[in-house]
């Protein structure tokens, strides 16, 4: 019995998940470098083109102060076709 079609099916999901993790790592790197404070992986969540920050209000305010600079770097460093619209 040939299971190659199932393998191809799961490969698609593997690529999607891998791409999302890569995007998240790039976003974390950009924000961390911009505000000069290390951001942990579990502080950031990306849904429907929006970045949600789960941390202290102080850290959120610091990120929002640098929002324009962060979005400028997003445009330069994120893959073409992937747009982030807001940080919350």
Secondary structure as GFF3:
##gff-version 3
##sequence-region A 1 88
A	DSSP	alpha_helix	4	35	.	.	.	ID=ss1
A	DSSP	three_ten_helix	41	43	.	.	.	ID=ss2
A	DSSP	beta_strand	44	47	.	.	.	ID=ss3
A	DSSP	beta_strand	50	53	.	.	.	ID=ss4
A	DSSP	alpha_helix	57	65	.	.	.	ID=ss5
A	DSSP	alpha_helix	67	77	.	.	.	ID=ss6
A	DSSP	beta_strand	86	87	.	.	.	ID=ss7
###
